[in-house]
Each structure stands twice: as structure tokens, then as C-alpha cells.
Amino acid sequence: MMLWNDKPYHSLDYELKKRFGEKVYRLTLNGGMSCPNRDGHIGHGGCIFCSSGGSGDFAADPTLSIRQQIESGKKLLSNKRPANKYIAYFQAFTNTYGPVDYLRSIFTEAIHCPEVAALSIATRPDCLQPEIVDLLAELNQIKPVWVELGLQTIHEDTARFIRRGYPLSVYEDAVQRLRLKNIEVITHVILGLPGEDSKRMLQTIRYLNTLDIQGIKLQLLHILKGTDLAAYYEQTGFFVFTLEQYIDTLLSCVEILRPDIVIHRLTGDGPKNLLIAPLWSSAKRHVLNTIHREFRLKDTWQGKYYKE
């Protein structure tokens, strides 16, 4: 079995230690932006699963400056473990949805912090105008810049249901333009969306194998209070993974994923005060330990079936 730092898949922890020589921790930042899928530019209400925090429920206080947010995050981490290097992660809402001068100011403030090893920016592929990509390419000459794109699924019927707000071709174009500037791309995929069985989820993974992406986040679907998905769940009681079912699907995804693609996330955990289902996901440590135990019990590793 091939191992990456004792894990049977190409983990982010392994990749960061290889690149930077030590463990690197993520600091979640908030640039105070909104989303075109909320303010009426594309739609209202955001994606069906998105909370009022815009997927940034664990992000820092947006009233603080970026430097203050970084210092606050470092202080919280220092209470748990020693750390020297960090990823400045702009997480909440759409982090390229703003004037390019404003984006330059907040991203530059983050990237010039001596402790920051890389800049990671979560955004939508339809919010990457040429001047913004040029800015990211400029920053990428200072320190590594990663762009995280929320694809979730390749299936257009599911994309319409979750109100993603753009077709697959827009994602493909964004990946191509970012890679032409040598900017790394991380893709978000949600497992367990209504109407998607394991066959459809694996089709998304196989499709991503054909693209020039460098990382992936595999995210368990969370049903959170106050979302339109929660209302739909109350009306229909649609299928939600058990822990065992999720792990089976997750392992199938990892087994066929291209081995060079770095896995940045295997599950995720929603805010406990908002989580409706699946409740088992709130026990994050238990979930991750169970996932890693199953990897070893099934003697599986990333890329095992990629050539089949």
C-alpha cells in the first residue's frame, strides 16, 4: 500500500510538509464580501444548502482588519498546538466578488504577513474577471495562490436544483484561465446532494480526473437550519447518508481519484447549533478516525482503480 504520511491517500498534510518543510495550519478569514447568487445579480437566497454565513460560519470577524483576523486566528491556534506557518484562507461567501482595488488591498495584506505561507481564496467560477485573474497571478509570484471553486456536481439538473447559478462550461473556462496563469485550482464537491446516487457522484470524480486541477475538497452534504434545503428536507425527508454509507461512497471516490490530486478535505462539519442532519457528522474526530480505520481495513489507497 502506498502511503502519504501514514495516510492511504494524497493528503493536504503530506503535501504541505513536502512543500514547506513543516506542518501548516489554515486561518479562516472574512473579506466582508457577499455573493452574486444572493444580492440579485444572479439570484436571491444563495445556493439551497448555504447558511446565512455563506459557508463561512467558522470564519473570522469581518469587522477586524485582515491582519487583526490573522493575529486572532493565530492566538486561538496557539492555545491548542504550536504553529509557525499558515494558509490565509478567505472562506466566507464569494471572495473575488468585489472591486479589484479592494481585493488587492485585502489579499496583499494577507500575503505579506511573514507567517503566511500561501493564500487560498474560495470563490465562484463566474466571479473571475480577467483583471482579477491578473491580480491573482501577480500575487502568485510572491507566494502560492490557490483558488477554490465551488463546483459541487457536474450534473446540470442537480446544479439547477441547488441554484448553483452557472453551467459547467463556466467552471471549465475558469479552470483553464487560472491554469494558464499557473494558479492552482482546488475544486469543491458535495457528496449526498438530493437525487444523486453513488454512480452520479463517481461520474463527477471521473470528470475531474480529466481536468488540470491540483486539489479537491470532498464535502458531506449538511442540512442547516434556516436554509431552503432544510425546508425541502422537512417536506420530503430525502435520503441522508449514514456514517457507514458515506464512508463507502467516499472510499469509492478516493479509489478512482487521480493520485496527484491533493485531497484537502474528506468530510467537513457544520456548526452544531445549525446542524439538522446528519447529526453523526458533528463528532468530527470520531468520523475522521473511522474513515482512516476503514481505509486500512479495506486495504485501499488513492489511485488504486484509476486506470480501470
C-alpha positions, 0 to 999 in steps of 0.5 A: 500500500502506498502511503502519504504520511501514514495516510492511504491517500494524497493528503493536504498534510503530506503535501504541505510538509513536502512543500514547506518543510513543516506542518501548516495550519489554515486561518479562516478569514472574512473579506466582508464580501457577499455573493452574486447568487444572493444580492440579485445579480444572479439570484436571491437566497444563495445556493439551497444548502448555504447558511446565512454565513455563506459557508463561512460560519467558522470564519473570522470577524469581518469587522477586524482588519485582515491582519487583526483576523490573522493575529486572532486566528493565530492566538486561538491556534496557539492555545491548542498546538504550536504553529509557525506557518499558515494558509490565509484562507478567505472562506466566507461567501464569494471572495473575488466578488468585489472591486479589484482595488479592494481585493488587492488591498485585502489579499496583499495584506494577507500575503505579506504577513511573514507567517503566511505561507500561501493564500487560498481564496474560495470563490465562484467560477463566474466571479473571475474577471480577467483583471482579477485573474491578473491580480491573482497571478501577480500575487502568485509570484510572491507566494502560492495562490490557490483558488477554490471553486465551488463546483459541487456536481457536474450534473446540470439538473442537480446544479439547477436544483441547488441554484448553483447559478452557472453551467459547467462550461463556466467552471471549465473556462475558469479552470483553464484561465487560472491554469494558464496563469499557473494558479492552482485550482482546488475544486469543491464537491458535495457528496449526498446532494438530493437525487444523486446516487453513488454512480452520479457522484463517481461520474463527477470524480471521473470528470475531474480526473480529466481536468488540470486541477491540483486539489479537491475538497470532498464535502458531506452534504449538511442540512442547516437550519434556516436554509431552503434545503432544510425546508425541502428536507422537512417536506420530503425527508430525502435520503441522508447518508449514514456514517457507514454509507458515506464512508463507502461512497467516499472510499469509492471516490478516493479509489478512482481519484487521480493520485496527484490530486491533493485531497484537502478535505474528506468530510467537513462539519457544520456548526452544531447549533445549525446542524439538522442532519446528519447529526453523526457528522458533528463528532468530527474526530470520531468520523475522521478516525473511522474513515482512516480505520476503514481505509486500512481495513479495506486495504485501499489507497488513492489511485488504486482503480484509476486506470480501470 
